[in-house]
Amino acid sequence: MKHRILWLGLTSLILSACSQTSSGIHHSNQFANNGLDKRAQAFSGTYRQQPEAVLNTQWLTPQFLEGLERQLNYLNKKSVPLQHNLPGLAVSKSQLQQTIRDLQAWAEQPSAQGGKAFALHQLAGEDGKGNVQFTGYYVPVFKVRSTPDAEYKYPIYRKPAGLNQYPSREQIDFEQVLAGQGLELFYSNSLVDNFFMQVQGSGVVEDEYGQQHLLSYGGSNGHSYRSLGKVLIEMGEYTADTISATAIKEWLAKNPDKQRELMSKNPSYTFFSPGLDKPVGAANEPLTPLHSVAVDPAFIPLGSIVLAQVPLLDAKGELTGHEFRLMLAQDKGAAIKTPGRIDVYQGIGDEAQQRSDSLRHYGKIWLVLPKGQSH
């Protein structure tokens, strides 16, 4: 599907992979071959409706269609809002449901019309010109113990109930203000592993008996999220070209005496819940690798279908092009708070981590709605 585009009148959407310094793009993301479209024009609002577009039947992969069923399960719940008042765009629950039904009907009869027309609303992105940064997240796997010992001494907590104000990372990890309250789920041998599992929002841990447990997102402390990568760039330790999750871990390993200082720069803290069989997102539905995405619901409602122009990277993490892919808005995250960021779920384990580690490049996204029903 790489570079394959079946649009009517939308040839200007083909993305340039040249580097560019663009107003509105954070300096930590201004690196060579970052995927920015240097030809993009400024939007007049948060969304820009495209001319009628025909989607490609090749985008209806078995994995996406399986996730589509889960997306509809979420939308059929009574707790889902009937209306989403986005900036300059009202979207109803019934529109989101109809989008899925249209896609499912099309998948059953792909040759009926030779293509399926939808209303597409492109997001303005980080720079107001449609450039959206794509990052990745995954479910890490590491060893834990049910009870603490000299090595496995760093607790993984469930969320305490009944607090009006939750403590910061500094207070939880380094002042142990939650210790001894029966909130400990497991104990790891690395505070850094705990930290990165919190950033990812879930993890698989293996106890001393060889049994694996999925720990899912169980709430946060409500403190603001701050990127350690951006902190290290500001400190002059790395540049925008060299920063990555691996680089952050290496820095923490080489500077154990500074771990507390750096990690406490991000006061946001994630708690966990045990018991589920598969990783789920904020929509409480199982996630689909490479199709489920974390979004800011203020701009893309949970339950939405998104068409994305996804950056493609080689084994060295270099951008080689883009492909179009239909995505499922099933999750949200503390760091995803703008129309200029989308976080793609990569799966479980080392390969998923490798895919996540280098992805911070730019593409574009469109909210997909039924033709003739957008408000």
N, C-alpha and C positions, 0 to 999 in steps of 0.2 A: 504493500500500500504506500510505500515511500514515494512522496512527491506526486501521488496520483490524485487528481482533482477533477470532480465532475460537477462543476458549478455552471449556472446560467448567468452570464454577465458579471462574474466576480473574479476575473483573472487578476485584478489588482491585489488580491489577497495573498498571492504567492510571496513567501517570506524571504527576505534577504538574510543571509547568515553573516554578513559583514559586521565587524565591531563598530561601535558608535558611542559617543558620549551624548546622551540625550537628557534634556531638562526633565526633572522628575524621577530619574533613575538614581537610586542610592549609590554613593561612590563605591561601596563594597561590592556592587554588582556590575561595575564598569570594567570588564576584562575582555581580552581579545576573543573574538568568535563566540560572543555570548548570545547570538540569535536575534538581536534587536533589529526591527524593521526601520531602516533609516529613511524610508520613503513615506512612512505613515503620516497622516494628517491629523491635526487635533480634533477631538470630538467637541460637540457643543453641549453634551450632557454625559451622563454615566453610561448610557446605552445608545447604540446606533443601529437602527433596523436596516437589515440588508434587503436588496431586491429579492424577489422570489428565488429560492435556491433548491436544487434537487440533490438529495443525499445519495450516497453510494451504497448499493446493497452489500458490498464487501465489508462495510463497517459493521454489519449485523453479525458479528462473530458468535459462536456458541457460548463463549464466556460472557459476552455482553448480554445476550438474550437470557441467560440464567440469572444474571444480576438484575435484569429488567423485572423479572418476577418478584424478586425481593424488594425492588423499588416500589412496585405496586402494592405489595403487602404493607409497606410503611404508609403509603398514601391512603390506604383504606382504613387506617386507624382513626378513631373519632377524635383523638387528641391532636391531630394535625390541623393547623389553622385553615380556615376556609378561604382566607384572602391574605396575600402578601403585598404590602404597600412598599415597593422598592423605590429608590430615587427616580421619579419620573416614569415609573412603570408599575402598573398593578397587575398581579398575576394571581389567578384563583387556583384553588386545589383541583377543581374540575378540569382546568386547562392542563395541569401537570398529569392528571390521570388520562386525559384524552391523548396527550402526546405519546404515552406508553402504549395505549391501545392501538394507536395508528402505527407505531413501530412494529408491534406484534403482528398486526394484520398484514403489514407489508412483508414481514419475514415469512409469513405463511404463503403469500402469493407475490413473490418478488418480481415476476414478469408482468404483473397485471397492468402497470402503467409505465414500465420502463424506468421508474424512479418515483420517489415520493417527495412532494413539496411540503415544506414547513416554513414557518415564520422564524427568522433568526435575529436575535438581538445581540450584537457584539458589545462586549464590555470595554470600557475606556482604558482599563489597565493601570499600570503603575505610573505612567507618564501622561495619561490623558489622550494617548494616541493609539491605544489598543494593544500595547506591549505588556503581556502578562508573564510574570516569572513562574516557571514550573520548578517545583522541588519534589522530593520523594520522601516517603516514610515507610517503615517496615516493622515487622515484629521480631525483635532480637531473641536469641536463645542463649541462656547461660545457667550455670549450676548454683544451687542454693542449699540451705539447710533449714530444717523445721525448728531447730533450737540453736541458739548462738554458741559459738566456741571461740577460741583464740583467733582463728582465721575468718570464719564466717560470722561477722559481728555487725554488719550494716543492715538495719531493718528495712523491709518493704512494708509500707503501711496501708491499711484500709482507712477510709475517711472517718474522722471522729464526728459524732452527731451532736447537735445542739449548741454549737459555738456561734457566737455573734460575729467574731472576728478570728480568722484562722492565722496561725503563725506563718512566718516567712521560711524560705529554705534555710537560711542561716540558723533560725531558731530550731527547726526540725532536725536537720542533719548534723549540726555542730553543737547545739546547746541541748539536744535531746529532750525537748519539752514535751514530746508525746510518749516517751519511754515509760514502760510499766503500766500502760493503760489497757492492755489486751488488744491493741490495734495491729500488732505485728503479724503479718501473714507468713513471711519467710525472712531469712537472713542471707545476704550475699557476702562475698569476700571483696567487693569493690564498690565503693561509693560512686565511682565513675560509671560502672555498669548500671547502677540504679538510676543515675542521672539521665543517661541516654535512653533507658527504657521509659522514663517519664516523658522525655521529649517525643518519643515515638507514640506514646499513649497506650501501649500494651506490650506484652512480652510473654514468652514461653520459658518457664523455669523448670529445671530438673532437680528433684530433691535427692537426698542421700540414698534413697531406695531405688533410684532409677526411674521414678514416676514423673511424668511431665504434667505441668499444670499451666493452663492459659490464664494469665492475669489481664483482665480488661480494664479499660478506663473506669475509674470509680469516683471521679470528681476532682476538683482542684481547690487550692487554697484561696483563689480569687485575686492573687497578686499579679501584677503585670508581667508579661513575658519579655525577656531581653535576650537577644541572640549572643551567645558567647563568641561566635565567629566574628561578629561585628566588633565586639569588645577587643578581641585579639588584633584585629586590623587597626583599630584606633590606638592600641598600645604599640603598634609598629612591629609586632611579632610575625605577622603574615601580611601578604597583599591580597587583593581581590582575586588574583590569578592562582594563588597557592592555598587559600583557605579551603577546608573541607572538614567533614566530621572526623575523618581519620587524623587530620592535622591537629584538631582540637584534642583528641584522645592522646596523641603523641606528646603534645605540649603538657598536658596534665600529668602524664607518666614521667616526663623528664623534670617536672617541677612540683614534686609532692608537697613541698613546703608552701606552695602558692595555690594549692587546690581550693582551700577554703575561701581565699580572697576572690578567686575567679568565679567559682561556682555560685557563690553568694551574690554575684552581680546579677544573676537571674533569680529573683525572689519567688517566681512562680513554681509551684510544687504540685505534682500529680499523685493522687491516691489510686489504689487498685481494688478490683473486686474479682474473686475467684468464681469458678463454677461453669463457665461457658465452654462449649466445644470448639467454636470457631471465632476468630477475631470479628468484632462488630464495631461499627462506627456510632456516631451520635444519633443516627436514625434507628439504632438498636436492631439492625439487620446485618447478616454476614457480609463481609467485604469481598469484593472481586478483584484479585490482583490485576494491575495495569488499567483497570476501568473505574474503580471506586476512587473518589477524590474528596479531599477536605476543602471546604469553601467557607466564605464568610456569608452566613445566611441573610445578612442585611442586603446583599447584592444578588446572591444565588440561593433560592430557597432549598432546603433539604427536600429531596424527592424530585428535584429537577433532572432533566437530561441536558447535558452540555456537549456541544461539538467542540473539540479541541484540536488545535494545530500543535502537536506535541514535538518537542525537541528530541532528536535521536542522537545518541552518543556512542562512540566506539569504545573499545576496551580500555583506552587511555583516558576516557572522559572527555574527548574532544567532540564538538558538535559536527555531525556529518550531514544533517538535513532535518526535515520535519515530516511527519505523517499526520493525516487526519484520523481522529479516533472519537467515537462516541463514548461519553463518560457518564458516571452515575454520581450525583451529589449526595453522598451518604454520610459525610463526616464533617467535623469542624475542628478547629484547633486554636490554641491561645495565640499562635503566631500568624494565623490567617485572619487578618482583620481589615482587609482592603479589597477593592475590586481588581487589584494588581497582583494577586498571588493565588496559586492553586497548588495543592499538595497531592501527589499521586501515590496511592497505596501500591507498594511493590510486592508484598507477600511476606513469607516467613523465612528467616535464616540468612546464611552468609551471602548467597547470590542476590537476594533481595536487598541486603545491606549494600552490596557493591553497586547495584543499580541506583540506590538512593544517594550514595555518598557524593557522586559527582554532579547530580542533576540540580542545577540552579540557573538554567538558561531560559530564554524568552521564546514565547509563542503567542498564540491568540486563542480566545475562547468566545463562544456564542451560546446564549441561552436558547434552547430549542422549544418552540411552542407550536400548537396547531395552526395551520394556515387559516387566516380569516377570523381568528378568535382572540388575537392579542389585543390588549387594551391600550 
